[in-house]
Amino acid sequence: RPQGRRLRDPPEMNVTEPAAPRDGQLAWSPVKIGWLSGSSRPRSNALSPEQQAFVESLPGPSGWKLRTNFPYLPQTSTYRTTALPIASVVNVARFAAASLPLHRARTVRAWRSLRESCDLLLLITSSCGSQIASALERRAPGTTPLRVLSLGPVDWGAKGLEQTRLRGSRDPVRTPVARRTQRAQRAEFVIPGLGHMDYAGSPRVAEFAREWTLRELEGRL
């Protein structure tokens, strides 16, 4: 894929914490499977068409799959791409926010509601999604298993997450801490030729994610 394409596809760089509706609750299911990448539009929880298709392609009953972004409640607006300059500014601010120990009370309540709504939570995170998940899990830890497949992770190591990390060989975007600590992670796999904006649309990543999901769902299907 041309190098310029990676610069014109900001949604993969999303790093926000959309506010949860005050009294919204998630219905319970044995397993939940979703995508966490934040949003370049803070008031939107819509996934891109590629992200939606990615989640739908994963093993498991339809009722287990989350079709919006965090906080995984009914879609608040239609998906729209964000201009690169705006997305870049938002991304830096959201990553900084996700790196701090404090989070909005409604965001923490939404995370707690998510963790209490299933016996097993499987999350596909992209870019700084692993940092967001790690920070919220430290603030409001669940009592049931959380497994994470991190695609092109941009985080401070995301300590405490049970995760598998996957990175493209042409993806240079990461923090200095992640560069130093990547060997200590549960696993980090490299896919040749993949850039930072390529994960959701990659057949190789989708196949990897399907195999990962099947392993995590062993005995539940």
C-alpha positions in Angstrom: 0.0 0.0 0.0 1.4 3.4 -0.9 3.1 5.3 2.0 0.8 8.3 1.5 -2.3 6.2 2.1 -1.1 5.7 5.7 -1.1 9.4 6.3 -4.6 9.9 5.1 -6.3 7.3 7.2 -6.4 8.8 10.7 -9.0 6.5 12.4 -6.4 3.9 13.2 -4.5 6.6 15.3 -7.6 7.1 17.5 -6.8 7.6 21.2 -9.9 9.0 22.9 -12.3 8.1 25.8 -15.8 8.8 24.5 -18.2 9.6 27.4 -20.7 6.9 28.3 -24.4 7.8 28.6 -25.2 8.4 32.2 -27.5 5.4 32.7 -26.6 3.2 29.8 -26.0 -0.4 30.6 -24.7 -3.3 28.5 -26.8 -6.5 28.3 -25.1 -9.6 29.8 -23.6 -12.3 27.5 -21.1 -15.1 28.2 -18.5 -13.5 26.0 -18.0 -10.1 24.5 -15.8 -9.4 21.5 -15.0 -5.8 20.5 -12.7 -3.3 19.0 -11.1 -0.5 21.1 -9.3 2.3 19.3 -10.9 5.5 20.7 -12.0 8.1 18.2 -10.7 11.1 16.4 -14.2 12.5 17.0 -14.7 12.5 20.8 -18.5 12.5 20.6 -18.7 9.5 18.2 -18.4 5.8 19.0 -18.8 4.6 15.4 -16.3 2.1 14.1 -15.0 2.4 10.5 -16.5 0.0 8.0 -13.2 -1.9 8.0 -13.2 -2.2 11.8 -16.9 -3.4 11.8 -16.1 -6.0 9.1 -13.1 -7.2 11.1 -15.1 -7.8 14.3 -17.9 -9.5 12.3 -15.4 -11.9 10.7 -14.3 -13.2 14.1 -15.6 -16.6 15.4 -18.4 -16.5 17.9 -22.2 -15.9 17.9 -23.4 -12.6 16.6 -24.8 -11.7 20.0 -21.3 -11.7 21.5 -20.0 -9.0 19.2 -19.8 -5.3 20.0 -20.6 -3.2 16.9 -19.6 0.2 18.1 -16.5 1.5 19.9 -16.2 2.0 23.6 -18.4 2.4 25.6 -20.1 0.0 23.2 -23.6 1.5 23.5 -25.9 2.4 20.6 -24.1 4.4 17.9 -24.2 8.1 18.6 -23.4 9.2 15.1 -22.5 7.9 11.7 -18.8 7.2 10.9 -16.9 10.0 9.2 -13.2 10.3 8.5 -11.4 13.2 10.2 -9.0 15.7 8.5 -5.4 14.7 9.2 -4.4 18.0 11.0 -7.4 17.8 13.4 -6.9 14.0 14.0 -3.2 14.5 14.7 -3.9 17.1 17.4 -6.7 15.0 18.9 -4.5 11.9 18.9 -1.7 13.5 20.8 -4.1 14.9 23.4 -6.0 11.6 23.8 -2.8 9.6 24.2 -1.6 12.1 26.9 -5.0 11.7 28.7 -4.8 7.9 28.5 -1.3 8.1 30.0 -2.5 9.8 33.2 -4.0 7.9 36.2 -7.2 10.0 36.4 -10.2 9.3 34.2 -13.7 10.8 34.0 -16.1 9.1 36.4 -18.5 8.2 33.6 -15.7 6.6 31.6 -14.7 4.5 34.5 -18.4 3.5 35.1 -18.7 2.5 31.5 -15.6 0.3 31.8 -16.9 -1.3 34.9 -20.2 -1.9 33.2 -18.4 -3.6 30.3 -16.3 -5.8 32.6 -19.4 -6.9 34.6 -21.4 -7.7 31.5 -19.6 -11.0 30.5 -17.6 -13.9 31.8 -14.8 -13.3 29.2 -13.9 -10.1 27.4 -11.9 -10.2 24.2 -10.7 -6.9 22.8 -8.9 -6.0 19.6 -7.1 -2.8 20.2 -5.3 -0.6 17.7 -2.7 2.0 18.2 -3.3 3.6 21.7 -6.3 1.4 22.4 -4.0 -0.9 24.5 -2.9 2.1 26.6 -6.6 3.1 27.2 -7.6 -0.5 28.2 -4.6 -0.8 30.5 -5.3 2.5 32.2 -9.0 1.7 32.7 -8.3 -1.9 33.9 -6.0 -0.5 36.5 -8.6 2.0 37.7 -11.5 -0.4 37.7 -10.2 -4.0 37.4 -12.6 -6.7 36.5 -13.0 -10.1 38.2 -13.4 -12.1 35.0 -10.7 -12.7 32.3 -9.8 -9.9 29.8 -7.7 -10.9 26.8 -6.3 -8.3 24.4 -4.9 -8.6 20.8 -3.0 -5.4 20.4 -2.5 -4.2 16.8 0.4 -1.7 16.3 0.3 -0.9 20.0 1.4 2.6 21.1 1.5 2.5 24.9 3.8 2.5 27.9 4.0 -1.2 28.0 0.3 -1.7 28.9 1.3 -3.5 32.1 -1.3 -5.8 33.6 -2.9 -6.7 30.4 -3.0 -10.4 29.2 -2.2 -9.6 25.7 -0.7 -10.7 22.4 1.0 -7.9 20.4 1.1 -7.8 16.7 3.1 -5.2 14.7 3.7 -4.6 11.0 7.4 -4.5 9.9 6.7 -1.1 8.3 5.1 0.3 11.4 7.5 2.7 13.2 4.9 4.2 15.5 5.5 3.3 19.2 6.8 4.8 22.4 10.4 4.5 23.5 9.2 2.4 26.5 7.4 0.0 24.2 10.6 -0.4 22.1 12.6 -1.3 25.1 10.1 -3.6 26.7 8.6 -5.4 23.7 10.6 -8.5 24.4 9.1 -8.8 27.9 5.5 -8.9 26.6 3.5 -12.1 26.4 4.1 -12.2 22.7 4.9 -9.9 19.9 4.4 -11.1 16.3 5.6 -9.2 13.2 3.8 -9.2 9.9 6.1 -8.2 6.9 5.2 -5.2 4.9 2.4 -3.9 7.1 2.2 -0.2 8.1 0.5 1.5 11.0 -2.7 2.2 9.1 -3.0 -1.2 7.5 -4.2 -3.5 10.3 -8.0 -3.4 10.0 -8.0 -4.0 6.3 -5.3 -6.7 6.2 -6.4 -10.3 5.4 -3.3 -11.6 7.2 -4.2 -9.7 10.4 -7.8 -10.9 10.1 -6.7 -14.5 9.8 -4.3 -14.1 12.8 -7.1 -12.6 14.8 -9.5 -15.4 13.9 -7.0 -18.0 15.1 -6.3 -16.0 18.3 -10.1 -15.8 19.0 -10.6 -19.5 18.5 -7.8 -20.2 21.0 -9.3 -17.9 23.5 -12.8 -19.3 23.0 -11.7 -22.9 23.4 -14.4 -24.9 25.2 -16.9 -22.0 24.8 -18.2 -22.6 21.3 
